[in-house]
Amino acid sequence: MRGSRARRKEVRMSLVVEPQYPCVLMGIDSGVREIGIACWTLLGEHDTPPVPSTANIVQTDCDDWADGVRQISGMVMKIMANAVKSSLPLYVGIEMPEAMNTARAHAARQDVMRVAYGAGTCAAATWTCGGISIEVRPSQWKGTLSKREVTRRLRGAIGGQSLDCIPLSSHMWDAVGIGMWVMGFPMTHPAFST
């Protein structure tokens, strides 16, 4: 328990803004054609990772990516507006892409720019709804873990609870992981041990 609290304190020290409880907390993982969103209503701190109260995949079928991002942004704002009806403060952890020096990353530079545009649009939606956005880099919340490993660890940690609200999508599970990191549960937390 003591080591767990120390790790959570270490994560919190890297946050620019620490959520104040009670609050509504969201994790958002942007993609080129879809965004994963996980939402929790938190009345206080948790000692173990809580299951999100809602989880959504917001997708677009637009051929033009900019129109798709605007369509997704409108849907994200609707979800945020519903979340803030409770009059609790809104904190949103949004994954921001980071540069990587790999051949795959070089080939996908256009996609990275699109994901960054989508993440920025989600941050703007957060501010419009009166919330506080928290920039989260992949290396912060998951390190070098693959999407498959992240999903496996998250499912293992909250698997005893109802997972009906979480669709099987990598963006959705990443959104859950981002929210968990903002709460102080990094992927290195004992609850996510392999």
N, CA and C atoms as a LAMMPS dump frame, in Angstrom:
ITEM: TIMESTEP
0
ITEM: NUMBER OF ATOMS
582
ITEM: BOX BOUNDS ff ff ff
-5.0000000000000000e+02 5.0000000000000000e+02
-5.0000000000000000e+02 5.0000000000000000e+02
-5.0000000000000000e+02 5.0000000000000000e+02
ITEM: ATOMS id mol type element x y z
1 1 1 N 0.823 -1.183 0
2 1 2 C 0 0 0
3 1 3 C 0.874 1.255 0
4 2 1 N 1.929 1.269 0.828
5 2 2 C 2.781 2.441 0.93
6 2 3 C 3.518 2.705 -0.391
7 3 1 N 4.037 1.659 -1.024
8 3 2 C 4.705 1.812 -2.311
9 3 3 C 3.756 2.309 -3.383
10 4 1 N 2.513 1.838 -3.318
11 4 2 C 1.49 2.248 -4.264
12 4 3 C 1.232 3.75 -4.149
13 5 1 N 1.109 4.242 -2.939
14 5 2 C 0.88 5.677 -2.727
15 5 3 C 2.077 6.499 -3.201
16 6 1 N 3.286 5.999 -3.011
17 6 2 C 4.482 6.71 -3.462
18 6 3 C 4.494 6.829 -4.981
19 7 1 N 4.127 5.73 -5.686
20 7 2 C 4.064 5.768 -7.151
21 7 3 C 3.006 6.757 -7.611
22 8 1 N 1.845 6.776 -6.947
23 8 2 C 0.783 7.705 -7.322
24 8 3 C 1.249 9.139 -7.11
25 9 1 N 1.999 9.394 -6.023
26 9 2 C 2.522 10.726 -5.759
27 9 3 C 3.508 11.115 -6.856
28 10 1 N 4.327 10.162 -7.317
29 10 2 C 5.295 10.417 -8.377
30 10 3 C 4.58 10.822 -9.661
31 11 1 N 3.488 10.131 -9.997
32 11 2 C 2.71 10.478 -11.192
33 11 3 C 2.13 11.867 -11.028
34 12 1 N 1.551 12.129 -9.874
35 12 2 C 0.909 13.421 -9.646
36 12 3 C 1.905 14.571 -9.731
37 13 1 N 3.153 14.335 -9.343
38 13 2 C 4.156 15.396 -9.413
39 13 3 C 4.418 15.788 -10.862
40 14 1 N 4.171 14.881 -11.809
41 14 2 C 4.395 15.193 -13.213
42 14 3 C 3.181 15.861 -13.862
43 15 1 N 2.057 15.938 -13.147
44 15 2 C 0.872 16.605 -13.673
45 15 3 C 0.976 18.112 -13.458
46 16 1 N 0.543 18.878 -14.435
47 16 2 C 0.488 20.323 -14.282
48 16 3 C -0.68 20.676 -13.363
49 17 1 N -1.787 19.966 -13.521
50 17 2 C -2.988 20.184 -12.725
51 17 3 C -3.366 18.862 -12.076
52 18 1 N -3.543 18.852 -10.776
53 18 2 C -3.986 17.647 -10.09
54 18 3 C -5.488 17.742 -9.872
55 19 1 N -6.255 16.727 -10.288
56 19 2 C -7.702 16.786 -10.092
57 19 3 C -8.078 16.951 -8.619
58 20 1 N -9.063 17.793 -8.381
59 20 2 C -9.621 17.974 -7.044
60 20 3 C -10.926 17.194 -6.979
61 21 1 N -11.123 16.459 -5.908
62 21 2 C -12.308 15.611 -5.777
63 21 3 C -13.356 16.321 -4.945
64 22 1 N -14.626 16.118 -5.209
65 22 2 C -15.209 15.293 -6.272
66 22 3 C -15.063 15.965 -7.638
67 23 1 N -15.091 15.152 -8.702
68 23 2 C -14.951 15.682 -10.055
69 23 3 C -15.452 14.664 -11.08
70 24 1 N -15.548 15.148 -12.296
71 24 2 C -15.761 14.279 -13.455
72 24 3 C -14.419 14.233 -14.164
73 25 1 N -13.917 13.041 -14.449
74 25 2 C -12.63 12.88 -15.1
75 25 3 C -12.83 12.095 -16.388
76 26 1 N -12.201 12.556 -17.455
77 26 2 C -12.281 11.87 -18.741
78 26 3 C -10.882 11.579 -19.252
79 27 1 N -10.74 10.461 -19.944
80 27 2 C -9.524 10.123 -20.669
81 27 3 C -9.875 10.079 -22.146
82 28 1 N -9.062 10.709 -22.988
83 28 2 C -9.338 10.75 -24.429
84 28 3 C -8.105 10.293 -25.195
85 29 1 N -8.308 9.343 -26.117
86 29 2 C -7.252 8.878 -27.008
87 29 3 C -7.691 9.149 -28.434
88 30 1 N -6.988 10.061 -29.105
89 30 2 C -7.343 10.436 -30.479
90 30 3 C -6.768 9.459 -31.482
91 31 1 N -7.503 9.273 -32.543
92 31 2 C -7.047 8.481 -33.676
93 31 3 C -7.372 9.237 -34.947
94 32 1 N -7.049 8.664 -36.094
95 32 2 C -7.311 9.331 -37.359
96 32 3 C -8.806 9.301 -37.68
97 33 1 N -9.468 8.173 -37.424
98 33 2 C -10.892 8.047 -37.742
99 33 3 C -11.786 7.803 -36.538
100 34 1 N -11.192 7.65 -35.363
101 34 2 C -12.002 7.457 -34.166
102 34 3 C -11.273 7.963 -32.936
103 35 1 N -12.059 8.275 -31.919
104 35 2 C -11.52 8.733 -30.648
105 35 3 C -12.154 7.89 -29.55
106 36 1 N -11.323 7.391 -28.641
107 36 2 C -11.82 6.658 -27.483
108 36 3 C -11.997 7.62 -26.321
109 37 1 N -13.112 7.502 -25.609
110 37 2 C -13.401 8.375 -24.473
111 37 3 C -13.85 7.51 -23.308
112 38 1 N -13.24 7.722 -22.149
113 38 2 C -13.651 7.044 -20.921
114 38 3 C -13.985 8.127 -19.897
115 39 1 N -15.027 7.906 -19.115
116 39 2 C -15.482 8.93 -18.178
117 39 3 C -15.762 8.309 -16.806
118 40 1 N -15.325 8.999 -15.771
119 40 2 C -15.563 8.587 -14.392
120 40 3 C -16.172 9.759 -13.63
121 41 1 N -17.118 9.5 -12.746
122 41 2 C -17.562 10.48 -11.765
123 41 3 C -16.923 10.042 -10.455
124 42 1 N -15.98 10.841 -9.974
125 42 2 C -15.18 10.465 -8.804
126 42 3 C -15.553 11.335 -7.608
127 43 1 N -16.001 10.697 -6.558
128 43 2 C -16.367 11.429 -5.353
129 43 3 C -15.192 11.567 -4.396
130 44 1 N -14.144 10.796 -4.622
131 44 2 C -12.939 10.85 -3.799
132 44 3 C -11.853 10.012 -4.448
133 45 1 N -10.689 9.961 -3.808
134 45 2 C -9.597 9.148 -4.331
135 45 3 C -9.909 7.67 -4.161
136 46 1 N -9.322 6.856 -5.033
137 46 2 C -9.498 5.411 -4.991
138 46 3 C -8.154 4.743 -4.702
139 47 1 N -8.202 3.635 -3.959
140 47 2 C -6.982 2.863 -3.712
141 47 3 C -6.713 1.855 -4.82
142 48 1 N -7.757 1.519 -5.57
143 48 2 C -7.621 0.605 -6.7
144 48 3 C -8.246 1.262 -7.921
145 49 1 N -7.83 0.872 -9.116
146 49 2 C -8.367 1.493 -10.333
147 49 3 C -9.872 1.256 -10.477
148 50 1 N -10.666 2.323 -10.588
149 50 2 C -12.113 2.155 -10.761
150 50 3 C -12.498 1.94 -12.228
151 51 1 N -13.609 1.256 -12.438
152 51 2 C -14.153 1.065 -13.787
153 51 3 C -14.796 2.379 -14.224
154 52 1 N -14.619 2.787 -15.481
155 52 2 C -15.282 4.017 -15.936
156 52 3 C -16.802 3.875 -15.855
157 53 1 N -17.477 5.002 -15.57
158 53 2 C -18.934 4.967 -15.533
159 53 3 C -19.507 4.895 -16.945
160 54 1 N -18.812 5.485 -17.904
161 54 2 C -19.205 5.377 -19.306
162 54 3 C -17.949 5.311 -20.161
163 55 1 N -18.095 4.736 -21.335
164 55 2 C -17.004 4.677 -22.297
165 55 3 C -17.618 4.716 -23.683
166 56 1 N -17.005 5.478 -24.555
167 56 2 C -17.546 5.644 -25.9
168 56 3 C -16.442 5.602 -26.939
169 57 1 N -16.822 5.168 -28.115
170 57 2 C -15.98 5.3 -29.297
171 57 3 C -16.724 6.283 -30.187
172 58 1 N -16.062 7.355 -30.562
173 58 2 C -16.657 8.328 -31.465
174 58 3 C -15.953 8.152 -32.802
175 59 1 N -16.731 7.792 -33.821
176 59 2 C -16.155 7.501 -35.136
177 59 3 C -16.682 8.463 -36.177
178 60 1 N -15.945 8.581 -37.263
179 60 2 C -16.39 9.379 -38.392
180 60 3 C -16.328 8.529 -39.654
181 61 1 N -17.218 8.836 -40.568
182 61 2 C -17.196 8.143 -41.853
183 61 3 C -16.873 9.12 -42.981
184 62 1 N -16.428 10.325 -42.614
185 62 2 C -16.099 11.339 -43.61
186 62 3 C -14.852 10.964 -44.383
187 63 1 N -14.848 11.254 -45.671
188 63 2 C -13.661 11.018 -46.488
189 63 3 C -12.591 12.068 -46.211
190 64 1 N -13.007 13.317 -45.976
191 64 2 C -12.067 14.391 -45.674
192 64 3 C -11.761 14.369 -44.183
193 65 1 N -10.481 14.194 -43.81
194 65 2 C -10.131 14.021 -42.404
195 65 3 C -10.473 15.243 -41.568
196 66 1 N -10.327 16.461 -42.124
197 66 2 C -10.627 17.673 -41.347
198 66 3 C -12.123 17.736 -41.022
199 67 1 N -12.98 17.375 -41.994
200 67 2 C -14.422 17.313 -41.721
201 67 3 C -14.71 16.254 -40.668
202 68 1 N -13.98 15.149 -40.749
203 68 2 C -14.152 14.082 -39.765
204 68 3 C -13.792 14.54 -38.363
205 69 1 N -12.676 15.275 -38.236
206 69 2 C -12.265 15.776 -36.917
207 69 3 C -13.301 16.747 -36.376
208 70 1 N -13.841 17.616 -37.234
209 70 2 C -14.88 18.552 -36.782
210 70 3 C -16.133 17.801 -36.343
211 71 1 N -16.483 16.745 -37.068
212 71 2 C -17.637 15.928 -36.703
213 71 3 C -17.394 15.257 -35.351
214 72 1 N -16.205 14.695 -35.177
215 72 2 C -15.859 14.055 -33.912
216 72 3 C -15.867 15.083 -32.781
217 73 1 N -15.312 16.272 -33.032
218 73 2 C -15.258 17.312 -32.009
219 73 3 C -16.657 17.69 -31.524
220 74 1 N -17.594 17.795 -32.448
221 74 2 C -18.974 18.104 -32.065
222 74 3 C -19.551 17.027 -31.167
223 75 1 N -19.285 15.766 -31.497
224 75 2 C -19.795 14.663 -30.673
225 75 3 C -19.11 14.643 -29.306
226 76 1 N -17.789 14.926 -29.284
227 76 2 C -17.057 14.969 -28.014
228 76 3 C -17.623 16.076 -27.129
229 77 1 N -17.924 17.246 -27.712
230 77 2 C -18.493 18.343 -26.928
231 77 3 C -19.836 17.955 -26.319
232 78 1 N -20.645 17.208 -27.062
233 78 2 C -21.933 16.757 -26.52
234 78 3 C -21.716 15.835 -25.32
235 79 1 N -20.748 14.93 -25.423
236 79 2 C -20.45 14.022 -24.317
237 79 3 C -19.959 14.814 -23.107
238 80 1 N -19.07 15.797 -23.353
239 80 2 C -18.563 16.624 -22.256
240 80 3 C -19.675 17.44 -21.614
241 81 1 N -20.558 18.001 -22.441
242 81 2 C -21.666 18.802 -21.903
243 81 3 C -22.544 17.95 -20.998
244 82 1 N -22.794 16.711 -21.392
245 82 2 C -23.565 15.811 -20.521
246 82 3 C -22.813 15.51 -19.235
247 83 1 N -21.482 15.384 -19.324
248 83 2 C -20.677 15.075 -18.139
249 83 3 C -20.693 16.214 -17.131
250 84 1 N -20.713 17.463 -17.613
251 84 2 C -20.648 18.593 -16.686
252 84 3 C -22.016 19.015 -16.15
253 85 1 N -23.077 18.365 -16.569
254 85 2 C -24.401 18.671 -16.02
255 85 3 C -24.447 18.447 -14.518
256 86 1 N -23.543 17.621 -14.018
257 86 2 C -23.509 17.316 -12.597
258 86 3 C -22.965 18.496 -11.784
259 87 1 N -22.477 19.533 -12.436
260 87 2 C -21.87 20.727 -11.838
261 87 3 C -20.587 20.418 -11.067
262 88 1 N -19.999 19.246 -11.297
263 88 2 C -18.687 18.927 -10.728
264 88 3 C -17.606 19.439 -11.674
265 89 1 N -16.414 19.756 -11.179
266 89 2 C -15.331 20.174 -12.077
267 89 3 C -14.994 19.063 -13.069
268 90 1 N -14.609 19.467 -14.279
269 90 2 C -14.269 18.518 -15.345
270 90 3 C -12.774 18.574 -15.618
271 91 1 N -12.123 17.411 -15.527
272 91 2 C -10.709 17.265 -15.871
273 91 3 C -10.629 16.27 -17.011
274 92 1 N -9.875 16.627 -18.055
275 92 2 C -9.789 15.76 -19.232
276 92 3 C -8.324 15.501 -19.571
277 93 1 N -7.905 14.238 -19.452
278 93 2 C -6.57 13.826 -19.867
279 93 3 C -6.621 13.475 -21.344
280 94 1 N -5.851 14.178 -22.151
281 94 2 C -5.87 13.981 -23.607
282 94 3 C -4.482 13.546 -24.062
283 95 1 N -4.429 12.411 -24.747
284 95 2 C -3.137 11.949 -25.26
285 95 3 C -2.712 12.826 -26.427
286 96 1 N -1.516 13.38 -26.291
287 96 2 C -0.92 14.18 -27.351
288 96 3 C 0.17 13.336 -28.008
289 97 1 N 0.21 13.316 -29.329
290 97 2 C 1.239 12.501 -29.993
291 97 3 C 2.627 13.071 -29.722
292 98 1 N 3.6 12.195 -29.734
293 98 2 C 4.98 12.643 -29.578
294 98 3 C 5.813 12.058 -30.703
295 99 1 N 6.857 12.775 -31.073
296 99 2 C 7.717 12.347 -32.177
297 99 3 C 8.522 11.123 -31.776
298 100 1 N 8.619 10.187 -32.696
299 100 2 C 9.433 8.993 -32.494
300 100 3 C 10.32 8.824 -33.707
301 101 1 N 11.527 8.404 -33.51
302 101 2 C 12.473 8.239 -34.607
303 101 3 C 12.494 6.792 -35.079
304 102 1 N 11.419 6.37 -35.69
305 102 2 C 11.365 5.03 -36.265
306 102 3 C 10.918 5.151 -37.711
307 103 1 N 11.186 4.13 -38.498
308 103 2 C 10.772 4.144 -39.905
309 103 3 C 9.251 4.224 -40.007
310 104 1 N 8.552 3.497 -39.127
311 104 2 C 7.084 3.505 -39.152
312 104 3 C 6.548 4.895 -38.819
313 105 1 N 7.144 5.545 -37.816
314 105 2 C 6.705 6.882 -37.424
315 105 3 C 6.955 7.873 -38.559
316 106 1 N 8.092 7.723 -39.252
317 106 2 C 8.395 8.615 -40.365
318 106 3 C 7.362 8.451 -41.477
319 107 1 N 6.998 7.227 -41.769
320 107 2 C 6.023 6.961 -42.825
321 107 3 C 4.637 7.465 -42.448
322 108 1 N 4.345 7.521 -41.152
323 108 2 C 3.015 7.903 -40.693
324 108 3 C 2.951 9.357 -40.221
325 109 1 N 3.868 10.187 -40.674
326 109 2 C 3.917 11.587 -40.222
327 109 3 C 2.592 12.312 -40.465
328 110 1 N 1.963 12.068 -41.593
329 110 2 C 0.682 12.719 -41.894
330 110 3 C -0.382 12.317 -40.872
331 111 1 N -0.406 11.047 -40.501
332 111 2 C -1.359 10.594 -39.487
333 111 3 C -1.087 11.243 -38.14
334 112 1 N 0.188 11.405 -37.77
335 112 2 C 0.531 12.047 -36.5
336 112 3 C 0.003 13.477 -36.481
337 113 1 N 0.138 14.18 -37.602
338 113 2 C -0.371 15.549 -37.679
339 113 3 C -1.888 15.563 -37.523
340 114 1 N -2.552 14.596 -38.111
341 114 2 C -4.015 14.52 -37.992
342 114 3 C -4.436 14.207 -36.563
343 115 1 N -3.73 13.306 -35.912
344 115 2 C -4.033 12.967 -34.517
345 115 3 C -3.799 14.19 -33.629
346 116 1 N -2.724 14.94 -33.89
347 116 2 C -2.441 16.15 -33.11
348 116 3 C -3.555 17.172 -33.301
349 117 1 N -4.04 17.308 -34.514
350 117 2 C -5.15 18.219 -34.791
351 117 3 C -6.394 17.781 -34.014
352 118 1 N -6.658 16.478 -34.024
353 118 2 C -7.816 15.958 -33.279
354 118 3 C -7.671 16.167 -31.779
355 119 1 N -6.472 15.942 -31.241
356 119 2 C -6.23 16.141 -29.809
357 119 3 C -6.404 17.613 -29.444
358 120 1 N -5.899 18.495 -30.281
359 120 2 C -6.062 19.933 -30.041
360 120 3 C -7.519 20.35 -30.079
361 121 1 N -8.266 19.76 -30.994
362 121 2 C -9.688 20.054 -31.083
363 121 3 C -10.419 19.581 -29.819
364 122 1 N -10.016 18.426 -29.288
365 122 2 C -10.612 17.932 -28.033
366 122 3 C -10.255 18.85 -26.865
367 123 1 N -9.02 19.369 -26.856
368 123 2 C -8.621 20.312 -25.802
369 123 3 C -9.468 21.576 -25.89
370 124 1 N -9.695 22.069 -27.1
371 124 2 C -10.538 23.26 -27.277
372 124 3 C -11.974 22.984 -26.81
373 125 1 N -12.473 21.789 -27.098
374 125 2 C -13.817 21.423 -26.631
375 125 3 C -13.862 21.397 -25.106
376 126 1 N -12.79 20.922 -24.474
377 126 2 C -12.715 20.898 -23.013
378 126 3 C -12.813 22.307 -22.452
379 127 1 N -12.042 23.211 -23.016
380 127 2 C -12.052 24.598 -22.532
381 127 3 C -13.421 25.235 -22.754
382 128 1 N -14.044 24.936 -23.915
383 128 2 C -15.364 25.485 -24.219
384 128 3 C -16.393 25.04 -23.188
385 129 1 N -16.248 23.811 -22.693
386 129 2 C -17.178 23.278 -21.687
387 129 3 C -16.786 23.69 -20.266
388 130 1 N -15.749 24.523 -20.129
389 130 2 C -15.334 24.977 -18.807
390 130 3 C -14.446 23.998 -18.066
391 131 1 N -13.904 23.019 -18.771
392 131 2 C -13.062 22.011 -18.142
393 131 3 C -11.585 22.365 -18.197
394 132 1 N -10.786 21.527 -17.578
395 132 2 C -9.338 21.684 -17.557
396 132 3 C -8.736 20.505 -18.304
397 133 1 N -7.956 20.807 -19.351
398 133 2 C -7.332 19.723 -20.112
399 133 3 C -5.934 19.452 -19.56
400 134 1 N -5.577 18.178 -19.559
401 134 2 C -4.278 17.736 -19.072
402 134 3 C -3.599 16.984 -20.207
403 135 1 N -2.497 17.523 -20.69
404 135 2 C -1.764 16.898 -21.791
405 135 3 C -1.019 15.677 -21.266
406 136 1 N -1.229 14.557 -21.921
407 136 2 C -0.599 13.309 -21.511
408 136 3 C 0.128 12.722 -22.725
409 137 1 N 1.403 12.45 -22.578
410 137 2 C 2.175 11.835 -23.658
411 137 3 C 2.157 10.32 -23.489
412 138 1 N 2.187 9.566 -24.584
413 138 2 C 2.192 8.099 -24.481
414 138 3 C 3.326 7.575 -23.601
415 139 1 N 4.497 8.177 -23.701
416 139 2 C 5.631 7.702 -22.898
417 139 3 C 5.394 7.913 -21.406
418 140 1 N 4.526 8.852 -21.041
419 140 2 C 4.22 9.086 -19.63
420 140 3 C 3.322 7.993 -19.069
421 141 1 N 2.219 7.736 -19.755
422 141 2 C 1.212 6.865 -19.152
423 141 3 C 1.426 5.384 -19.441
424 142 1 N 2.052 5.04 -20.57
425 142 2 C 2.217 3.609 -20.85
426 142 3 C 3.652 3.195 -21.143
427 143 1 N 4.549 4.159 -21.191
428 143 2 C 5.943 3.816 -21.478
429 143 3 C 6.079 3.201 -22.855
430 144 1 N 6.69 2.022 -22.922
431 144 2 C 6.906 1.357 -24.205
432 144 3 C 5.976 0.161 -24.413
433 145 1 N 4.929 0.058 -23.591
434 145 2 C 4.009 -1.078 -23.712
435 145 3 C 3.218 -1.013 -25.015
436 146 1 N 2.965 -2.164 -25.608
437 146 2 C 2.145 -2.234 -26.812
438 146 3 C 0.677 -2.052 -26.449
439 147 1 N -0.147 -1.736 -27.442
440 147 2 C -1.592 -1.6 -27.202
441 147 3 C -2.166 -2.903 -26.646
442 148 1 N -1.699 -4.017 -27.17
443 148 2 C -2.189 -5.322 -26.703
444 148 3 C -1.874 -5.526 -25.216
445 149 1 N -0.646 -5.165 -24.795
446 149 2 C -0.247 -5.326 -23.398
447 149 3 C -1.016 -4.365 -22.488
448 150 1 N -1.234 -3.138 -22.949
449 150 2 C -2.02 -2.169 -22.174
450 150 3 C -3.424 -2.709 -21.938
451 151 1 N -4.055 -3.199 -23.006
452 151 2 C -5.412 -3.75 -22.887
453 151 3 C -5.431 -4.932 -21.93
454 152 1 N -4.461 -5.818 -22.042
455 152 2 C -4.403 -6.989 -21.166
456 152 3 C -4.278 -6.572 -19.7
457 153 1 N -3.394 -5.627 -19.421
458 153 2 C -3.195 -5.19 -18.035
459 153 3 C -4.431 -4.493 -17.472
460 154 1 N -5.041 -3.631 -18.275
461 154 2 C -6.235 -2.927 -17.801
462 154 3 C -7.387 -3.897 -17.555
463 155 1 N -7.584 -4.829 -18.479
464 155 2 C -8.653 -5.824 -18.299
465 155 3 C -8.4 -6.673 -17.055
466 156 1 N -7.129 -6.995 -16.801
467 156 2 C -6.8 -7.771 -15.617
468 156 3 C -7.056 -7.011 -14.329
469 157 1 N -6.782 -5.705 -14.339
470 157 2 C -6.94 -4.895 -13.128
471 157 3 C -8.399 -4.635 -12.782
472 158 1 N -9.231 -4.422 -13.793
473 158 2 C -10.639 -4.114 -13.512
474 158 3 C -11.567 -5.216 -14.003
475 159 1 N -10.985 -6.358 -14.357
476 159 2 C -11.751 -7.46 -14.917
477 159 3 C -12.777 -8.078 -14
478 160 1 N -12.574 -7.969 -12.679
479 160 2 C -13.538 -8.526 -11.742
480 160 3 C -14.809 -7.703 -11.67
481 161 1 N -14.749 -6.491 -12.231
482 161 2 C -15.892 -5.604 -12.228
483 161 3 C -16.545 -5.657 -13.613
484 162 1 N -17.717 -5.037 -13.743
485 162 2 C -18.434 -5.065 -15.02
486 162 3 C -17.676 -4.277 -16.079
487 163 1 N -17.409 -4.917 -17.196
488 163 2 C -16.726 -4.268 -18.304
489 163 3 C -17.67 -4.007 -19.471
490 164 1 N -18.973 -4.119 -19.232
491 164 2 C -19.943 -3.949 -20.303
492 164 3 C -19.855 -2.576 -20.964
493 165 1 N -19.414 -1.557 -20.198
494 165 2 C -19.374 -0.205 -20.75
495 165 3 C -18.155 0.029 -21.63
496 166 1 N -17.231 -0.928 -21.709
497 166 2 C -16 -0.709 -22.459
498 166 3 C -15.972 -1.57 -23.717
499 167 1 N -16.165 -0.948 -24.899
500 167 2 C -16.08 -1.712 -26.144
501 167 3 C -14.663 -2.217 -26.376
502 168 1 N -14.545 -3.256 -27.168
503 168 2 C -13.225 -3.812 -27.474
504 168 3 C -12.583 -3.011 -28.603
505 169 1 N -11.96 -1.918 -28.248
506 169 2 C -11.248 -1.076 -29.202
507 169 3 C -9.968 -0.592 -28.541
508 170 1 N -8.883 -0.562 -29.278
509 170 2 C -7.63 -0.124 -28.683
510 170 3 C -7.708 1.337 -28.25
511 171 1 N -8.403 2.185 -29.012
512 171 2 C -8.54 3.584 -28.612
513 171 3 C -9.334 3.703 -27.319
514 172 1 N -10.32 2.828 -27.153
515 172 2 C -11.12 2.873 -25.933
516 172 3 C -10.282 2.483 -24.727
517 173 1 N -9.521 1.405 -24.852
518 173 2 C -8.696 0.965 -23.735
519 173 3 C -7.584 1.961 -23.449
520 174 1 N -7.04 2.602 -24.47
521 174 2 C -6.042 3.64 -24.24
522 174 3 C -6.665 4.817 -23.484
523 175 1 N -7.9 5.178 -23.809
524 175 2 C -8.593 6.253 -23.083
525 175 3 C -8.745 5.886 -21.605
526 176 1 N -9.049 4.617 -21.331
527 176 2 C -9.145 4.153 -19.944
528 176 3 C -7.778 4.288 -19.265
529 177 1 N -6.715 3.866 -19.945
530 177 2 C -5.367 3.962 -19.382
531 177 3 C -4.939 5.398 -19.123
532 178 1 N -5.286 6.303 -20.017
533 178 2 C -4.955 7.716 -19.845
534 178 3 C -5.672 8.274 -18.614
535 179 1 N -6.952 7.955 -18.479
536 179 2 C -7.701 8.398 -17.298
537 179 3 C -7.118 7.828 -16.017
538 180 1 N -6.729 6.564 -16.062
539 180 2 C -6.121 5.931 -14.886
540 180 3 C -4.825 6.644 -14.51
541 181 1 N -4.027 7.014 -15.504
542 181 2 C -2.769 7.708 -15.235
543 181 3 C -3.038 9.05 -14.553
544 182 1 N -4.045 9.787 -15.055
545 182 2 C -4.382 11.076 -14.437
546 182 3 C -4.82 10.876 -12.99
547 183 1 N -5.491 9.746 -12.705
548 183 2 C -5.91 9.447 -11.328
549 183 3 C -4.741 9.009 -10.458
550 184 1 N -3.592 8.734 -11.06
551 184 2 C -2.438 8.304 -10.291
552 184 3 C -2.155 6.824 -10.365
553 185 1 N -2.714 6.16 -11.385
554 185 2 C -2.48 4.728 -11.587
555 185 3 C -1.726 4.509 -12.903
556 186 1 N -0.388 4.644 -12.901
557 186 2 C 0.369 4.389 -14.13
558 186 3 C 0.383 2.893 -14.435
559 187 1 N 0.777 2.538 -15.623
560 187 2 C 0.82 1.123 -16.013
561 187 3 C 1.812 0.327 -15.171
562 188 1 N 2.69 1.007 -14.421
563 188 2 C 3.63 0.317 -13.543
564 188 3 C 3.024 0.061 -12.154
565 189 1 N 1.81 0.507 -11.929
566 189 2 C 1.14 0.318 -10.627
567 189 3 C 0.949 -1.192 -10.372
568 190 1 N 1.078 -1.642 -9.117
569 190 2 C 0.904 -3.076 -8.822
570 190 3 C -0.437 -3.655 -9.277
571 191 1 N -1.468 -2.82 -9.355
572 191 2 C -2.776 -3.321 -9.812
573 191 3 C -2.711 -3.82 -11.251
574 192 1 N -1.749 -3.325 -12.025
575 192 2 C -1.608 -3.722 -13.421
576 192 3 C -0.494 -4.74 -13.624
577 193 1 N -0.022 -5.339 -12.551
578 193 2 C 1.104 -6.274 -12.677
579 193 3 C 0.717 -7.452 -13.566
580 194 1 N 1.721 -7.983 -14.224
581 194 2 C 1.469 -9.049 -15.194
582 194 3 C 1.298 -10.391 -14.539
